[in-house]
Amino acid sequence: MGKFQVMDHPLIQHKLTIIRNKNCGTKVFREVVDEITTLMAYDVARDMPLEDIEIETPISKMTAKTLSGKKVAVVPILRAGIGMVDGILKLIPAAKVGHIGMYRDEETLEPHEYFVKLPADIEQRQVFVVDPMLATGGSAIMPLMP
């Protein structure tokens, strides 16, 4: 099972209040979801591995840090998760994007897949599954199960 993080940063809490307000318009909602996702991506990227590389600056050569380890994939749960993709791609623009379409059976509340399109090398990537629409949590958990 993957790693889960609770996002309780004050800026995220503040921005969640903005989008939860019934008077929040569509434009502001989209902009703030993008901002929240960028803040979330910054936080979850904190533990990404680094390696030393040698670069040449205008003054001299130096050793600097660069991301290493697995490449990243962003997988939104359709459709609500699509609004979160760009917020992550701002910080990790080389990430591949996949999609999972799901719906919830209103009687059983169980999630059901209807569409899956993932990068061919998904097994070699660190995957960020994004979905702002959590009710039972089933749509967040199902894609992570083997």
C-alpha positions, 0 to 999 in steps of 0.5 A: 500500500502507498503512503498517505499524508494528511495535509494540515498546513495553514495555507491549505486549510485557509484555501479549503475554506475559500472553496467550501464557501457556497458563494465561491464562484467557478473561476475562483474555485478552479484557481484555488484548487490549483493553488492547493494542489501545488502546495500539496505537491510541494509537501509530498515531494519533500521526501523525494530522493536527491543525488549529487551531480556536477554542473558548470556555473558561470563562475566555476564547476560545482556539485549540486543536488538533483532529483533521483529515483523513480520518475513521477506519474500523476493519475487523476480520478476522472473527472474531479481529479483533472483540476489537480493535475496542473498544480502538480505539473507546475512543480514536476513538469516531466511527470507523465499523466494517466487517467482512471475513470470511476463511478460509485454504485449508489446502492452499495457505495462501492467504486467501479472502474470504467476507464484506465489509461496509464503510462506504459512504464507505470510500475517504474514510477512514483504515482500521485493519485489525485481526487478531491472528491472523497466521500467513503474513500473508495475511489482513492483506495481502489486504484492503489490495490493490486 
